[in-house]
Amino acid sequence: MAEMTVDLVAVEKRLWSGTASLVVAQTTEGEIGVMPGHEPLLGQLLDDGIVAITTADGERVVAAVHGGFLSVTATTVTVLAESADLAEDIDVESAKAVLSGSGADEADLAVAKGRVRAVERA
């Protein structure tokens, strides 16, 4: 099976790096699926989006991303997020509390919405 190198990086840390057969990301132009050999592109990630990676071993890695970019070449995908959280590390109850509260600003709401989506898609 064809593989590509994938790096999922947030400003503060590298969340995941390895080989994958598929990357799905939510961009401002819509959801995109990237497989090895894809045409080069640069996409802007949603502020409340997710990135899902199917690893070369068939496992699934899902992350909530808040802004940033997706860079694709024929052999690599680099996700450069302003902030990101792996679905397995998300406290979904805290995220839901932010969504149901009335004091959160737009940025906090977007982050919480992305976190809930990531957990639901994991």
N, C-alpha and C positions, 0 to 999 in steps of 0.2 A: 504494500500500500504506500502511496506517495505521502510524504511528510514535509512539514515546514517548521522552521524555528519560530517560536512565539515568545515574546516578552511582554508581561503585563506589569507596568511600572506606574506608581503614583509618585507625586512630588517627594514624599517622605520615605518611600521604600519600594523595593521590588517585591511584588506580591507572588508572581509565578513566572517561571521560565522553563522551557522545555520544547519538546516536539509535539506537533498536533496534526490532525487530519482535517480539522474544521474549526473556524472561528466565526461566531455570529456576534454582531455588534449593532447597537441602536445608534444611528447617526441622525444628524439634522435632515438628511435626505431620505431617511427610512432605514429599515432593518436590512443589514447586508450579511451575506454568508460568504466566507472566503475559504477556498480550498487551495492546496498546493498548485502552483502554476498560474494563479490569478493575475490578471493585468494589474500593473502598479496603480495605486491610487492613494489619495490622502483624504480622510473623512473627519468631520468634526463630530465628536461624541455628544450625546444629549446630556443635559445637566442632571437628569433623573433616569439615566439609562442603565443597561446591563451589558456585559460581555460574557458570552458562554464559549468555552473552549472544550472541544473533544480531543483528548490527548491521543497520542499514538498508541497507547495501551487500551483505548476505548473508555477511559474514565472521563467524567465531566467536571469541569471547573467553572463555577459561575461567580461573577463579581458584580457588585453595584459600582457604577462609575459616576462621577460628578464632573462633567466637562472634560476637555482635553481632545486628543486627536488619535486617529488610527492611521498608521502608515503601512502600506502593503507593497511588497515586491514579489517577484516570482517565487522566492524561497523563504521570505520572512514576513512576519506580522509583528508590529510593535504598537502596543497600546500605551499611550502616554496620557494618563489621567491626572486631573488636578487633585482629586482624591478618589480612593477606591477602597472597597472592603470585600473580602471573600465572603460568599454566602455563609460558609460554615462558621465565620467569626461574628456574624451579625446578631445582635440582640433584637429580635423581631418585635418583642413586646414594647421595648423602648421606642422603636421606630413607629409602631402603631400609635403609641401615646402622643408622639409629636404630631402625627396626622390628625388625631382626634382633638387635640388641644387648640386653643384659639390664640396663643401668644407667640407662635413661631413665625419667623419671617420667611420670605419666599425661598431663600437659599436653604434654610433648614428643612422646609417642607419638601423641596426637590430631593435633597439627600435622603430623607426618610422614605419618600415614595420609591426611589431607586432601590433602597435596601429591602423594602418589602417585596418588590418585584423580583429581586435576585433570589431571595429565600423561596419564593413561590416557584421559580423556574429551576431551582437546583434539584 
